[in-house]
Amino acid sequence: MNISSGIDLIEIERIEKALDRHGEHFLKKIFSVTELERLVKFRERHVNPRLIAAEVAARFAAKEACSKALGTGIGPVSWREMEILNERSGKPILRLTGKAAQIAGFLGYTSWSVSLTHTRGMAAAVVVAAGD
């Protein structure tokens, strides 16, 4: 079995500053249309800017962790090619498209696991890829 993992930790304040400076432009650079639709719904339920920034930070960290599990870093793949979605239960899942999906296929990864967390000041994510 072929297994790879990636982890990322980010200060939520860094995402707050990016949102303050760049707003929707930042979000559209990082998130797919599907992810943005989910974020709109999240914002409707949660008006606290700090909580919104924590949610964005955790998903940003998951994309960084995914790029590490792929062994590429962010450069060769687009942020939007690594989608952090949710099952109906709320469990985070990863969907790859484009070059990210091609690289994963080449490496033989067929299964992904994602874990997200955040505290008052930090957000983190772990991504594990597995295949035969």
N, CA, C and O atoms as a Tinker XYZ file with bonds, in Angstrom:
   528  protein
     1  N      0.844000   -1.179000    0.000000    73     2
     2  CA     0.000000    0.000000    0.000000    64     1     3
     3  C      0.887000    1.241000    0.000000    63     2     4     5
     4  O      1.899000    1.295000    0.700000    81     3
     5  N      0.506000    2.206000   -0.772000    73     3     6
     6  CA     1.213000    3.478000   -0.907000    64     5     7
     7  C      0.476000    4.525000   -0.064000    63     6     8     9
     8  O     -0.708000    4.774000   -0.289000    81     7
     9  N      1.161000    5.134000    0.897000    73     7    10
    10  CA     0.538000    6.127000    1.782000    64     9    11
    11  C      1.410000    7.374000    1.840000    63    10    12    13
    12  O      2.637000    7.294000    1.898000    81    11
    13  N      0.751000    8.523000    1.823000    73    11    14
    14  CA     1.450000    9.799000    1.970000    64    13    15
    15  C      0.587000   10.710000    2.836000    63    14    16    17
    16  O     -0.638000   10.591000    2.846000    81    15
    17  N      1.228000   11.614000    3.559000    73    15    18
    18  CA     0.459000   12.542000    4.390000    64    17    19
    19  C      1.023000   13.945000    4.279000    63    18    20    21
    20  O      2.180000   14.146000    3.908000    81    19
    21  N      0.192000   14.892000    4.605000    73    19    22
    22  CA     0.603000   16.290000    4.673000    64    21    23
    23  C     -0.091000   16.943000    5.851000    63    22    24    25
    24  O     -1.203000   16.563000    6.218000    81    23
    25  N      0.562000   17.919000    6.436000    73    23    26
    26  CA    -0.011000   18.653000    7.568000    64    25    27
    27  C      0.302000   20.127000    7.380000    63    26    28    29
    28  O      1.346000   20.484000    6.835000    81    27
    29  N     -0.608000   20.981000    7.834000    73    27    30
    30  CA    -0.348000   22.415000    7.784000    64    29    31
    31  C     -0.993000   23.088000    8.991000    63    30    32    33
    32  O     -2.065000   22.692000    9.448000    81    31
    33  N     -0.321000   24.103000    9.486000    73    31    34
    34  CA    -0.770000   24.901000   10.623000    64    33    35
    35  C     -0.678000   26.362000   10.206000    63    34    36    37
    36  O      0.342000   26.789000    9.665000    81    35
    37  N     -1.734000   27.133000   10.453000    73    35    38
    38  CA    -1.743000   28.531000   10.035000    64    37    39
    39  C     -2.358000   29.406000   11.121000    63    38    40    41
    40  O     -3.299000   28.999000   11.803000    81    39
    41  N     -1.822000   30.600000   11.271000    73    39    42
    42  CA    -2.410000   31.570000   12.195000    64    41    43
    43  C     -3.682000   32.137000   11.563000    63    42    44    45
    44  O     -3.658000   32.584000   10.417000    81    43
    45  N     -4.766000   32.120000   12.290000    73    43    46
    46  CA    -6.036000   32.630000   11.774000    64    45    47
    47  C     -5.917000   34.114000   11.449000    63    46    48    49
    48  O     -6.542000   34.594000   10.504000    81    47
    49  N     -5.128000   34.835000   12.217000    73    47    50
    50  CA    -4.935000   36.268000   11.975000    64    49    51
    51  C     -4.395000   36.533000   10.564000    63    50    52    53
    52  O     -4.733000   37.545000    9.950000    81    51
    53  N     -3.569000   35.638000   10.060000    73    51    54
    54  CA    -3.032000   35.795000    8.695000    64    53    55
    55  C     -4.168000   35.770000    7.665000    63    54    56    57
    56  O     -4.155000   36.543000    6.707000    81    55
    57  N     -5.136000   34.892000    7.860000    73    55    58
    58  CA    -6.286000   34.813000    6.961000    64    57    59
    59  C     -7.191000   36.025000    7.156000    63    58    60    61
    60  O     -7.720000   36.564000    6.184000    81    59
    61  N     -7.373000   36.458000    8.405000    73    59    62
    62  CA    -8.171000   37.669000    8.656000    64    61    63
    63  C     -7.601000   38.858000    7.888000    63    62    64    65
    64  O     -8.346000   39.621000    7.273000    81    63
    65  N     -6.288000   39.011000    7.925000    73    63    66
    66  CA    -5.645000   40.122000    7.211000    64    65    67
    67  C     -5.835000   39.994000    5.705000    63    66    68    69
    68  O     -6.090000   40.990000    5.028000    81    67
    69  N     -5.716000   38.780000    5.172000    73    67    70
    70  CA    -5.922000   38.566000    3.734000    64    69    71
    71  C     -7.363000   38.888000    3.348000    63    70    72    73
    72  O     -7.608000   39.481000    2.298000    81    71
    73  N     -8.311000   38.500000    4.191000    73    71    74
    74  CA    -9.718000   38.804000    3.913000    64    73    75
    75  C     -9.974000   40.306000    3.986000    63    74    76    77
    76  O    -10.713000   40.848000    3.164000    81    75
    77  N     -9.369000   40.983000    4.966000    73    75    78
    78  CA    -9.529000   42.434000    5.090000    64    77    79
    79  C     -8.943000   43.161000    3.883000    63    78    80    81
    80  O     -9.556000   44.086000    3.350000    81    79
    81  N     -7.759000   42.740000    3.457000    73    79    82
    82  CA    -7.066000   43.409000    2.350000    64    81    83
    83  C     -7.650000   43.078000    0.986000    63    82    84    85
    84  O     -7.805000   43.957000    0.137000    81    83
    85  N     -7.974000   41.796000    0.779000    73    83    86
    86  CA    -8.309000   41.339000   -0.572000    64    85    87
    87  C     -9.730000   40.803000   -0.720000    63    86    88    89
    88  O    -10.195000   40.618000   -1.845000    81    87
    89  N    -10.416000   40.554000    0.363000    73    87    90
    90  CA   -11.818000   40.141000    0.347000    64    89    91
    91  C    -12.137000   39.013000   -0.616000    63    90    92    93
    92  O    -11.509000   37.954000   -0.595000    81    91
    93  N    -13.133000   39.266000   -1.464000    73    91    94
    94  CA   -13.624000   38.251000   -2.397000    64    93    95
    95  C    -12.550000   37.807000   -3.384000    63    94    96    97
    96  O    -12.543000   36.650000   -3.806000    81    95
    97  N    -11.650000   38.700000   -3.757000    73    95    98
    98  CA   -10.571000   38.331000   -4.688000    64    97    99
    99  C     -9.727000   37.199000   -4.088000    63    98   100   101
   100  O     -9.376000   36.245000   -4.783000    81    99
   101  N     -9.410000   37.309000   -2.813000    73    99   102
   102  CA    -8.651000   36.259000   -2.123000    64   101   103
   103  C     -9.430000   34.949000   -2.140000    63   102   104   105
   104  O     -8.878000   33.900000   -2.469000    81   103
   105  N    -10.702000   35.009000   -1.788000    73   103   106
   106  CA   -11.522000   33.799000   -1.730000    64   105   107
   107  C    -11.639000   33.135000   -3.096000    63   106   108   109
   108  O    -11.562000   31.911000   -3.197000    81   107
   109  N    -11.825000   33.933000   -4.151000    73   107   110
   110  CA   -11.972000   33.377000   -5.499000    64   109   111
   111  C    -10.670000   32.777000   -6.021000    63   110   112   113
   112  O    -10.695000   31.890000   -6.875000    81   111
   113  N     -9.552000   33.246000   -5.523000    73   111   114
   114  CA    -8.255000   32.679000   -5.909000    64   113   115
   115  C     -8.045000   31.303000   -5.268000    63   114   116   117
   116  O     -7.439000   30.419000   -5.873000    81   115
   117  N     -8.545000   31.130000   -4.053000    73   115   118
   118  CA    -8.282000   29.925000   -3.269000    64   117   119
   119  C     -9.362000   28.854000   -3.441000    63   118   120   121
   120  O     -9.046000   27.665000   -3.482000    81   119
   121  N    -10.623000   29.257000   -3.541000    73   119   122
   122  CA   -11.730000   28.311000   -3.484000    64   121   123
   123  C    -12.466000   28.168000   -4.805000    63   122   124   125
   124  O    -12.618000   29.128000   -5.560000    81   123
   125  N    -12.927000   26.931000   -5.070000    73   123   126
   126  CA   -13.728000   26.639000   -6.262000    64   125   127
   127  C    -15.127000   27.235000   -6.096000    63   126   128   129
   128  O    -15.494000   27.689000   -5.012000    81   127
   129  N    -15.890000   27.228000   -7.165000    73   127   130
   130  CA   -17.266000   27.730000   -7.117000    64   129   131
   131  C    -18.073000   26.950000   -6.078000    63   130   132   133
   132  O    -18.834000   27.539000   -5.311000    81   131
   133  N    -17.909000   25.643000   -6.054000    73   131   134
   134  CA   -18.635000   24.808000   -5.088000    64   133   135
   135  C    -18.257000   25.172000   -3.655000    63   134   136   137
   136  O    -19.121000   25.257000   -2.783000    81   135
   137  N    -16.978000   25.385000   -3.416000    73   135   138
   138  CA   -16.526000   25.765000   -2.075000    64   137   139
   139  C    -17.052000   27.147000   -1.696000    63   138   140   141
   140  O    -17.436000   27.375000   -0.548000    81   139
   141  N    -17.068000   28.066000   -2.657000    73   139   142
   142  CA   -17.575000   29.416000   -2.384000    64   141   143
   143  C    -19.061000   29.381000   -2.046000    63   142   144   145
   144  O    -19.514000   30.118000   -1.171000    81   143
   145  N    -19.821000   28.533000   -2.730000    73   143   146
   146  CA   -21.251000   28.394000   -2.429000    64   145   147
   147  C    -21.447000   27.908000   -0.993000    63   146   148   149
   148  O    -22.337000   28.383000   -0.288000    81   147
   149  N    -20.614000   26.962000   -0.566000    73   147   150
   150  CA   -20.689000   26.471000    0.805000    64   149   151
   151  C    -20.341000   27.570000    1.796000    63   150   152   153
   152  O    -20.975000   27.695000    2.844000    81   151
   153  N    -19.324000   28.372000    1.459000    73   151   154
   154  CA   -18.901000   29.458000    2.341000    64   153   155
   155  C    -20.001000   30.515000    2.490000    63   154   156   157
   156  O    -20.181000   31.070000    3.574000    81   155
   157  N    -20.730000   30.793000    1.420000    73   155   158
   158  CA   -21.852000   31.739000    1.498000    64   157   159
   159  C    -22.873000   31.235000    2.521000    63   158   160   161
   160  O    -23.357000   32.006000    3.349000    81   159
   161  N    -23.194000   29.954000    2.462000    73   159   162
   162  CA   -24.150000   29.371000    3.420000    64   161   163
   163  C    -23.602000   29.436000    4.845000    63   162   164   165
   164  O    -24.342000   29.719000    5.787000    81   163
   165  N    -22.305000   29.175000    4.998000    73   163   166
   166  CA   -21.676000   29.251000    6.316000    64   165   167
   167  C    -21.777000   30.675000    6.858000    63   166   168   169
   168  O    -22.086000   30.873000    8.033000    81   167
   169  N    -21.515000   31.667000    6.003000    73   167   170
   170  CA   -21.583000   33.076000    6.426000    64   169   171
   171  C    -22.999000   33.475000    6.823000    63   170   172   173
   172  O    -23.179000   34.315000    7.705000    81   171
   173  N    -23.999000   32.887000    6.188000    73   171   174
   174  CA   -25.390000   33.190000    6.537000    64   173   175
   175  C    -25.720000   32.697000    7.944000    63   174   176   177
   176  O    -26.523000   33.311000    8.647000    81   175
   177  N    -25.109000   31.598000    8.352000    73   175   178
   178  CA   -25.366000   31.021000    9.680000    64   177   179
   179  C    -24.473000   31.604000   10.766000    63   178   180   181
   180  O    -24.842000   31.608000   11.940000    81   179
   181  N    -23.305000   32.094000   10.380000    73   179   182
   182  CA   -22.312000   32.574000   11.349000    64   181   183
   183  C    -21.849000   33.969000   10.936000    63   182   184   185
   184  O    -21.155000   34.119000    9.930000    81   183
   185  N    -22.221000   34.975000   11.697000    73   183   186
   186  CA   -21.854000   36.349000   11.339000    64   185   187
   187  C    -20.563000   36.810000   12.001000    63   186   188   189
   188  O    -20.045000   37.875000   11.665000    81   187
   189  N    -20.039000   36.032000   12.928000    73   187   190
   190  CA   -18.805000   36.391000   13.624000    64   189   191
   191  C    -17.624000   36.308000   12.651000    63   190   192   193
   192  O    -17.297000   35.219000   12.180000    81   191
   193  N    -16.975000   37.448000   12.340000    73   191   194
   194  CA   -15.860000   37.437000   11.378000    64   193   195
   195  C    -14.708000   36.525000   11.793000    63   194   196   197
   196  O    -14.033000   35.952000   10.939000    81   195
   197  N    -14.483000   36.389000   13.086000    73   195   198
   198  CA   -13.391000   35.531000   13.572000    64   197   199
   199  C    -13.688000   34.063000   13.274000    63   198   200   201
   200  O    -12.791000   33.314000   12.885000    81   199
   201  N    -14.936000   33.652000   13.452000    73   199   202
   202  CA   -15.328000   32.275000   13.166000    64   201   203
   203  C    -15.248000   31.992000   11.667000    63   202   204   205
   204  O    -14.817000   30.914000   11.256000    81   203
   205  N    -15.658000   32.952000   10.862000    73   203   206
   206  CA   -15.556000   32.803000    9.405000    64   205   207
   207  C    -14.092000   32.672000    8.995000    63   206   208   209
   208  O    -13.751000   31.818000    8.176000    81   207
   209  N    -13.227000   33.512000    9.559000    73   207   210
   210  CA   -11.792000   33.442000    9.249000    64   209   211
   211  C    -11.214000   32.094000    9.681000    63   210   212   213
   212  O    -10.365000   31.538000    8.983000    81   211
   213  N    -11.657000   31.565000   10.814000    73   211   214
   214  CA   -11.171000   30.262000   11.283000    64   213   215
   215  C    -11.579000   29.155000   10.317000    63   214   216   217
   216  O    -10.788000   28.256000   10.030000    81   215
   217  N    -12.797000   29.216000    9.822000    73   215   218
   218  CA   -13.282000   28.232000    8.850000    64   217   219
   219  C    -12.468000   28.299000    7.559000    63   218   220   221
   220  O    -12.047000   27.272000    7.027000    81   219
   221  N    -12.253000   29.512000    7.065000    73   219   222
   222  CA   -11.451000   29.702000    5.848000    64   221   223
   223  C    -10.026000   29.213000    6.083000    63   222   224   225
   224  O     -9.449000   28.548000    5.223000    81   223
   225  N     -9.458000   29.534000    7.234000    73   223   226
   226  CA    -8.080000   29.142000    7.546000    64   225   227
   227  C     -7.924000   27.621000    7.583000    63   226   228   229
   228  O     -6.943000   27.091000    7.063000    81   227
   229  N     -8.870000   26.922000    8.186000    73   227   230
   230  CA    -8.776000   25.460000    8.263000    64   229   231
   231  C     -8.819000   24.840000    6.872000    63   230   232   233
   232  O     -8.090000   23.889000    6.592000    81   231
   233  N     -9.660000   25.369000    6.010000    73   231   234
   234  CA    -9.775000   24.836000    4.644000    64   233   235
   235  C     -8.559000   25.218000    3.799000    63   234   236   237
   236  O     -8.121000   24.445000    2.947000    81   235
   237  N     -8.025000   26.399000    4.037000    73   235   238
   238  CA    -6.773000   26.815000    3.392000    64   237   239
   239  C     -5.655000   25.851000    3.809000    63   238   240   241
   240  O     -4.883000   25.389000    2.970000    81   239
   241  N     -5.578000   25.556000    5.103000    73   239   242
   242  CA    -4.560000   24.635000    5.617000    64   241   243
   243  C     -4.710000   23.247000    4.993000    63   242   244   245
   244  O     -3.712000   22.574000    4.731000    81   243
   245  N     -5.949000   22.817000    4.753000    73   243   246
   246  CA    -6.170000   21.506000    4.136000    64   245   247
   247  C     -5.620000   21.464000    2.715000    63   246   248   249
   248  O     -5.089000   20.442000    2.279000    81   247
   249  N     -5.749000   22.562000    2.003000    73   247   250
   250  CA    -5.199000   22.619000    0.640000    64   249   251
   251  C     -3.674000   22.561000    0.677000    63   250   252   253
   252  O     -3.052000   21.887000   -0.144000    81   251
   253  N     -3.081000   23.269000    1.627000    73   251   254
   254  CA    -1.622000   23.201000    1.802000    64   253   255
   255  C     -1.206000   21.774000    2.156000    63   254   256   257
   256  O     -0.238000   21.251000    1.603000    81   255
   257  N     -1.936000   21.148000    3.074000    73   255   258
   258  CA    -1.619000   19.778000    3.481000    64   257   259
   259  C     -1.763000   18.810000    2.312000    63   258   260   261
   260  O     -0.958000   17.890000    2.166000    81   259
   261  N     -2.773000   19.008000    1.488000    73   259   262
   262  CA    -2.964000   18.161000    0.310000    64   261   263
   263  C     -1.779000   18.287000   -0.639000    63   262   264   265
   264  O     -1.276000   17.286000   -1.148000    81   263
   265  N     -1.336000   19.519000   -0.877000    73   263   266
   266  CA    -0.201000   19.716000   -1.791000    64   265   267
   267  C      1.059000   19.036000   -1.246000    63   266   268   269
   268  O      1.895000   18.564000   -2.016000    81   267
   269  N      1.187000   18.989000    0.060000    73   267   270
   270  CA     2.326000   18.294000    0.677000    64   269   271
   271  C      2.178000   16.779000    0.527000    63   270   272   273
   272  O      3.159000   16.084000    0.265000    81   271
   273  N      0.965000   16.269000    0.691000    73   271   274
   274  CA     0.733000   14.833000    0.505000    64   273   275
   275  C      1.005000   14.423000   -0.940000    63   274   276   277
   276  O      1.480000   13.317000   -1.195000    81   275
   277  N      0.706000   15.312000   -1.881000    73   275   278
   278  CA     1.002000   15.048000   -3.290000    64   277   279
   279  C      2.500000   15.135000   -3.577000    63   278   280   281
   280  O      2.981000   14.613000   -4.583000    81   279
   281  N      3.230000   15.803000   -2.676000    73   279   282
   282  CA     4.664000   15.961000   -2.863000    64   281   283
   283  C      5.043000   17.080000   -3.808000    63   282   284   285
   284  O      6.182000   17.145000   -4.272000    81   283
   285  N      4.092000   17.968000   -4.099000    73   283   286
   286  CA     4.338000   19.031000   -5.081000    64   285   287
   287  C      4.484000   20.408000   -4.465000    63   286   288   289
   288  O      5.134000   21.278000   -5.044000    81   287
   289  N      3.887000   20.620000   -3.296000    73   287   290
   290  CA     3.719000   21.986000   -2.828000    64   289   291
   291  C      2.671000   22.654000   -3.708000    63   290   292   293
   292  O      2.128000   22.026000   -4.617000    81   291
   293  N      2.388000   23.915000   -3.441000    73   291   294
   294  CA     1.321000   24.611000   -4.163000    64   293   295
   295  C      1.678000   24.941000   -5.608000    63   294   296   297
   296  O      0.792000   24.936000   -6.462000    81   295
   297  N      2.915000   25.221000   -5.906000    73   295   298
   298  CA     3.320000   25.685000   -7.235000    64   297   299
   299  C      2.707000   24.981000   -8.433000    63   298   300   301
   300  O      2.078000   25.645000   -9.257000    81   299
   301  N      2.860000   23.669000   -8.571000    73   299   302
   302  CA     2.387000   22.981000   -9.772000    64   301   303
   303  C      0.874000   22.776000   -9.859000    63   302   304   305
   304  O      0.362000   22.480000  -10.938000    81   303
   305  N      0.159000   22.925000   -8.763000    73   303   306
   306  CA    -1.291000   22.716000   -8.789000    64   305   307
   307  C     -2.009000   23.995000   -8.363000    63   306   308   309
   308  O     -1.477000   24.802000   -7.601000    81   307
   309  N     -3.211000   24.158000   -8.865000    73   307   310
   310  CA    -4.027000   25.324000   -8.521000    64   309   311
   311  C     -4.752000   25.072000   -7.203000    63   310   312   313
   312  O     -5.166000   23.950000   -6.909000    81   311
   313  N     -4.897000   26.128000   -6.424000    73   311   314
   314  CA    -5.667000   26.029000   -5.176000    64   313   315
   315  C     -7.040000   25.424000   -5.437000    63   314   316   317
   316  O     -7.509000   24.577000   -4.677000    81   315
   317  N     -7.680000   25.864000   -6.519000    73   315   318
   318  CA    -9.057000   25.449000   -6.795000    64   317   319
   319  C     -9.165000   23.998000   -7.270000    63   318   320   321
   320  O    -10.267000   23.456000   -7.349000    81   319
   321  N     -8.027000   23.365000   -7.589000    73   319   322
   322  CA    -8.040000   21.955000   -7.996000    64   321   323
   323  C     -8.110000   21.014000   -6.793000    63   322   324   325
   324  O     -8.296000   19.808000   -6.956000    81   323
   325  N     -7.965000   21.554000   -5.614000    73   323   326
   326  CA    -8.041000   20.772000   -4.371000    64   325   327
   327  C     -9.246000   21.293000   -3.595000    63   326   328   329
   328  O     -9.143000   22.273000   -2.857000    81   327
   329  N    -10.377000   20.637000   -3.765000    73   327   330
   330  CA   -11.608000   21.104000   -3.131000    64   329   331
   331  C    -11.822000   20.398000   -1.791000    63   330   332   333
   332  O    -11.755000   19.172000   -1.695000    81   331
   333  N    -12.077000   21.196000   -0.779000    73   331   334
   334  CA   -12.405000   20.666000    0.545000    64   333   335
   335  C    -13.918000   20.807000    0.696000    63   334   336   337
   336  O    -14.439000   21.903000    0.901000    81   335
   337  N    -14.601000   19.685000    0.590000    73   335   338
   338  CA   -16.060000   19.655000    0.634000    64   337   339
   339  C    -16.496000   18.907000    1.894000    63   338   340   341
   340  O    -15.669000   18.568000    2.740000    81   339
   341  N    -17.779000   18.657000    2.011000    73   339   342
   342  CA   -18.290000   17.933000    3.180000    64   341   343
   343  C    -19.303000   16.891000    2.757000    63   342   344   345
   344  O    -20.097000   17.104000    1.841000    81   343
   345  N    -19.260000   15.753000    3.447000    73   343   346
   346  CA   -20.336000   14.781000    3.322000    64   345   347
   347  C    -21.554000   15.344000    4.047000    63   346   348   349
   348  O    -21.440000   16.330000    4.775000    81   347
   349  N    -22.701000   14.734000    3.857000    73   347   350
   350  CA   -23.918000   15.195000    4.547000    64   349   351
   351  C    -23.742000   15.218000    6.063000    63   350   352   353
   352  O    -24.333000   16.050000    6.752000    81   351
   353  N    -22.938000   14.312000    6.570000    73   351   354
   354  CA   -22.697000   14.228000    8.015000    64   353   355
   355  C    -21.839000   15.385000    8.527000    63   354   356   357
   356  O    -21.747000   15.608000    9.735000    81   355
   357  N    -21.210000   16.121000    7.602000    73   355   358
   358  CA   -20.313000   17.209000    7.979000    64   357   359
   359  C    -18.847000   16.840000    7.854000    63   358   360   361
   360  O    -17.979000   17.712000    7.900000    81   359
   361  N    -18.565000   15.549000    7.693000    73   359   362
   362  CA   -17.183000   15.084000    7.564000    64   361   363
   363  C    -16.524000   15.736000    6.346000    63   362   364   365
   364  O    -17.082000   15.697000    5.249000    81   363
   365  N    -15.332000   16.338000    6.529000    73   363   366
   366  CA   -14.649000   16.937000    5.381000    64   365   367
   367  C    -14.103000   15.858000    4.439000    63   366   368   369
   368  O    -13.611000   14.817000    4.873000    81   367
   369  N    -14.206000   16.141000    3.151000    73   367   370
   370  CA   -13.677000   15.247000    2.125000    64   369   371
   371  C    -12.891000   16.072000    1.117000    63   370   372   373
   372  O    -13.042000   17.291000    1.035000    81   371
   373  N    -12.061000   15.394000    0.365000    73   371   374
   374  CA   -11.219000   16.039000   -0.630000    64   373   375
   375  C    -11.633000   15.570000   -2.015000    63   374   376   377
   376  O    -11.800000   14.373000   -2.252000    81   375
   377  N    -11.797000   16.523000   -2.930000    73   375   378
   378  CA   -12.051000   16.196000   -4.334000    64   377   379
   379  C    -10.997000   16.912000   -5.169000    63   378   380   381
   380  O    -10.850000   18.132000   -5.091000    81   379
   381  N    -10.270000   16.143000   -5.966000    73   379   382
   382  CA    -9.225000   16.706000   -6.809000    64   381   383
   383  C     -9.698000   16.798000   -8.252000    63   382   384   385
   384  O    -10.441000   15.941000   -8.731000    81   383
   385  N     -9.260000   17.846000   -8.934000    73   383   386
   386  CA    -9.536000   18.023000  -10.349000    64   385   387
   387  C     -8.242000   18.459000  -11.035000    63   386   388   389
   388  O     -7.235000   18.711000  -10.374000    81   387
   389  N     -8.279000   18.545000  -12.355000    73   387   390
   390  CA    -7.158000   19.096000  -13.110000    64   389   391
   391  C     -5.840000   18.393000  -12.840000    63   390   392   393
   392  O     -5.778000   17.172000  -12.696000    81   391
   393  N     -4.787000   19.198000  -12.777000    73   391   394
   394  CA    -3.434000   18.663000  -12.596000    64   393   395
   395  C     -3.283000   17.935000  -11.260000    63   394   396   397
   396  O     -2.561000   16.942000  -11.176000    81   395
   397  N     -3.954000   18.419000  -10.224000    73   395   398
   398  CA    -3.882000   17.741000   -8.924000    64   397   399
   399  C     -4.394000   16.308000   -9.043000    63   398   400   401
   400  O     -3.796000   15.388000   -8.485000    81   399
   401  N     -5.500000   16.114000   -9.767000    73   399   402
   402  CA    -6.048000   14.770000   -9.967000    64   401   403
   403  C     -5.101000   13.919000  -10.811000    63   402   404   405
   404  O     -4.941000   12.725000  -10.555000    81   403
   405  N     -4.476000   14.528000  -11.809000    73   403   406
   406  CA    -3.522000   13.795000  -12.651000    64   405   407
   407  C     -2.334000   13.304000  -11.828000    63   406   408   409
   408  O     -1.923000   12.150000  -11.949000    81   407
   409  N     -1.790000   14.175000  -10.997000    73   407   410
   410  CA    -0.643000   13.803000  -10.158000    64   409   411
   411  C     -1.035000   12.689000   -9.189000    63   410   412   413
   412  O     -0.293000   11.722000   -9.014000    81   411
   413  N     -2.205000   12.829000   -8.559000    73   411   414
   414  CA    -2.673000   11.796000   -7.628000    64   413   415
   415  C     -2.831000   10.461000   -8.347000    63   414   416   417
   416  O     -2.460000    9.415000   -7.813000    81   415
   417  N     -3.382000   10.497000   -9.558000    73   415   418
   418  CA    -3.538000    9.271000  -10.341000    64   417   419
   419  C     -2.202000    8.641000  -10.685000    63   418   420   421
   420  O     -2.035000    7.426000  -10.583000    81   419
   421  N     -1.253000    9.468000  -11.091000    73   419   422
   422  CA     0.088000    8.984000  -11.426000    64   421   423
   423  C      0.742000    8.312000  -10.218000    63   422   424   425
   424  O      1.427000    7.299000  -10.354000    81   423
   425  N      0.522000    8.885000   -9.045000    73   423   426
   426  CA     1.096000    8.341000   -7.811000    64   425   427
   427  C      0.308000    7.147000   -7.263000    63   426   428   429
   428  O      0.753000    6.478000   -6.331000    81   427
   429  N     -0.858000    6.890000   -7.846000    73   427   430
   430  CA    -1.669000    5.747000   -7.437000    64   429   431
   431  C     -2.571000    5.985000   -6.244000    63   430   432   433
   432  O     -3.072000    5.028000   -5.653000    81   431
   433  N     -2.792000    7.249000   -5.871000    73   431   434
   434  CA    -3.653000    7.547000   -4.726000    64   433   435
   435  C     -5.120000    7.470000   -5.136000    63   434   436   437
   436  O     -5.547000    8.144000   -6.073000    81   435
   437  N     -5.871000    6.658000   -4.440000    73   435   438
   438  CA    -7.289000    6.473000   -4.749000    64   437   439
   439  C     -8.202000    6.812000   -3.577000    63   438   440   441
   440  O     -9.421000    6.873000   -3.738000    81   439
   441  N     -7.625000    7.030000   -2.411000    73   439   442
   442  CA    -8.412000    7.280000   -1.204000    64   441   443
   443  C     -7.768000    8.421000   -0.415000    63   442   444   445
   444  O     -6.545000    8.502000   -0.297000    81   443
   445  N     -8.617000    9.296000    0.120000    73   443   446
   446  CA    -8.127000   10.468000    0.855000    64   445   447
   447  C     -8.863000   10.600000    2.176000    63   446   448   449
   448  O    -10.048000   10.284000    2.275000    81   447
   449  N     -8.156000   11.066000    3.179000    73   447   450
   450  CA    -8.757000   11.373000    4.476000    64   449   451
   451  C     -8.329000   12.789000    4.861000    63   450   452   453
   452  O     -7.168000   13.163000    4.695000    81   451
   453  N     -9.272000   13.561000    5.371000    73   451   454
   454  CA    -9.016000   14.961000    5.731000    64   453   455
   455  C     -9.491000   15.203000    7.158000    63   454   456   457
   456  O    -10.574000   14.763000    7.543000    81   455
   457  N     -8.677000   15.902000    7.933000    73   455   458
   458  CA    -9.076000   16.319000    9.275000    64   457   459
   459  C     -8.771000   17.805000    9.433000    63   458   460   461
   460  O     -7.668000   18.257000    9.125000    81   459
   461  N     -9.753000   18.555000    9.912000    73   459   462
   462  CA    -9.626000   20.004000   10.116000    64   461   463
   463  C     -9.829000   20.326000   11.588000    63   462   464   465
   464  O    -10.602000   19.658000   12.275000    81   463
   465  N     -9.134000   21.354000   12.073000    73   463   466
   466  CA    -9.355000   21.818000   13.441000    64   465   467
   467  C     -8.935000   23.274000   13.553000    63   466   468   469
   468  O     -8.146000   23.770000   12.748000    81   467
   469  N     -9.471000   23.951000   14.558000    73   467   470
   470  CA    -8.999000   25.307000   14.851000    64   469   471
   471  C     -9.257000   25.638000   16.314000    63   470   472   473
   472  O    -10.169000   25.108000   16.949000    81   471
   473  N     -8.420000   26.533000   16.823000    73   471   474
   474  CA    -8.565000   27.068000   18.168000    64   473   475
   475  C     -8.777000   28.562000   18.009000    63   474   476   477
   476  O     -9.075000   29.027000   16.909000    81   475
   477  N     -8.630000   29.315000   19.074000    73   475   478
   478  CA    -8.785000   30.762000   18.977000    64   477   479
   479  C     -7.813000   31.403000   17.996000    63   478   480   481
   480  O     -8.178000   32.327000   17.270000    81   479
   481  N     -6.575000   30.914000   17.974000    73   479   482
   482  CA    -5.564000   31.588000   17.175000    64   481   483
   483  C     -4.990000   30.820000   16.010000    63   482   484   485
   484  O     -4.346000   31.407000   15.140000    81   483
   485  N     -5.212000   29.508000   15.973000    73   483   486
   486  CA    -4.582000   28.680000   14.951000    64   485   487
   487  C     -5.601000   27.752000   14.295000    63   486   488   489
   488  O     -6.599000   27.362000   14.901000    81   487
   489  N     -5.316000   27.412000   13.037000    73   487   490
   490  CA    -6.091000   26.395000   12.324000    64   489   491
   491  C     -5.100000   25.384000   11.766000    63   490   492   493
   492  O     -3.971000   25.728000   11.416000    81   491
   493  N     -5.536000   24.136000   11.691000    73   491   494
   494  CA    -4.656000   23.082000   11.199000    64   493   495
   495  C     -5.458000   22.072000   10.394000    63   494   496   497
   496  O     -6.674000   21.945000   10.538000    81   495
   497  N     -4.729000   21.357000    9.542000    73   495   498
   498  CA    -5.342000   20.285000    8.764000    64   497   499
   499  C     -4.309000   19.197000    8.515000    63   498   500   501
   500  O     -3.112000   19.455000    8.389000    81   499
   501  N     -4.816000   17.974000    8.450000    73   499   502
   502  CA    -4.013000   16.816000    8.073000    64   501   503
   503  C     -4.722000   16.137000    6.910000    63   502   504   505
   504  O     -5.940000   15.955000    6.934000    81   503
   505  N     -3.951000   15.765000    5.895000    73   503   506
   506  CA    -4.482000   15.036000    4.747000    64   505   507
   507  C     -3.647000   13.771000    4.577000    63   506   508   509
   508  O     -2.417000   13.816000    4.587000    81   507
   509  N     -4.337000   12.641000    4.422000    73   507   510
   510  CA    -3.664000   11.368000    4.182000    64   509   511
   511  C     -4.170000   10.808000    2.857000    63   510   512   513
   512  O     -5.376000   10.726000    2.620000    81   511
   513  N     -3.229000   10.426000    1.999000    73   511   514
   514  CA    -3.536000    9.807000    0.710000    64   513   515
   515  C     -3.123000    8.348000    0.775000    63   514   516   517
   516  O     -2.095000    8.011000    1.363000    81   515
   517  N     -3.929000    7.480000    0.169000    73   515   518
   518  CA    -3.595000    6.056000    0.148000    64   517   519
   519  C     -3.950000    5.465000   -1.208000    63   518   520   521
   520  O     -4.850000    5.943000   -1.898000    81   519
   521  N     -3.235000    4.434000   -1.568000    73   519   522
   522  CA    -3.482000    3.729000   -2.825000    64   521   523
   523  C     -2.686000    2.445000   -2.866000    63   522   524   525
   524  O     -1.897000    2.160000   -1.965000    81   523
   525  N     -2.898000    1.667000   -3.923000    73   523   526
   526  CA    -2.172000    0.396000   -4.073000    64   525   527
   527  C     -0.851000    0.599000   -4.763000    63   526   528
   528  O     -0.110000   -0.361000   -4.973000    81   527
